[in-house]
Amino acid sequence: MTDNLTVSVLGTGIMGTAMARNLARAGHTVRAWNRTRAKAEPLAADGVHVVDTPAAAVEGADVVLTMLYDGPAVLDVMREAAPALRAGAAWVQSTTAGIEAVGDLAAFARAHDLVFFDAPVLGTRQPAEAGQLTVLAAGPPAGRDAVAPVLEAVGARTVWTGEDGAEGSATRLKLVANSWVIAATAAAGEVLALSQALGVDPHAFFELIAGGPLDMGYLKAKTALVLDDRLSPAQFAVTTAAKDARLIVEAGRENGVRLDVAAASAERLERAAAQGHGDEDMVAAYFASFDDGARSEGDA
């Protein structure tokens, strides 16, 4: 990669931190902002310029990358950044924001002469840190070369889904993918909870399905986080998964589809968060199977 860009990263949570670090390692000039500055400070050791305001982050940037909690948070931060945005800059919007929010963000981009890319990512902490995310992207072909170095730095593959980011085709695909991830994770937690309730060693179940069509590496990976008490640091946090589950339910409802599993998963995740597991890995929804939310992993 030879193109050296100035990239603004707004939001340095689990994913944003990894993306900013990989962009700096790829040779780009990176300015990062986070609402809680202390969470961004470790990036300074990687050559990232940590700044105090969104406007300071985006001033003169070739590409703005947003990785925040949800659509309203993105819009609020971009409004703060607005006075310093450069006309013609590319905006890679990677927050899982929901279909309706994508339209609002694209409208903001048009109003400020930004080239808008709807670009959520598939992957959790480990692939993000390794630069091995899958980027789902929609945006104008004429502007893709300008953002390619950024997408290549944070991901192993880019899947183009459309030519107009405002249509939200990448976000739509991301919601479909996350509906599967959330359902599979909820099922993994319930398998452990039911095993415990019935006095069954969960490993007996894993052995039962091993090598067959019901076997799944994801099941074993997620249940191991509970069984081995490795829920922190989260690969994908309970609170974020709950937000995504609600976006999935809303998307289904708006399009005439009732998504009962996604709705139940959202409730389980929210219950686990209320029990104090919000910052743990999403499989900590396991605890929502118990009224006290306090079963130990070793009992599973």
Buried (B, 14 or more C-beta within 10 A) or exposed (E): EEBEBBBBBBBBBBBBBBBBBBBBBBBBBBBBBBBEEEBBBEBEEBBBBBBEEBBBBBBEBBBBBBBBBBBEBBBEBBEBBBEBBBEEBBBBBBBBBBBBBBBBBBEBBEEBEBBBBBBBBBBBBEBBBEBBBBBBBBBBEEBBEBBEBBBBBBBEEBEBBBEEBBBBBBBBBBBEBBBEBBBBBBBBBBBBBEBBEEEEEBEEBBEEEEEEEEEBEEBBEBBEBBBEEBBEEBBBBBBBBBBBBBBBBBBBEEEEEEBEBBBBBBBBBBBBBEBEBBBBBBBBBBBBBBEEBEBEBEEB
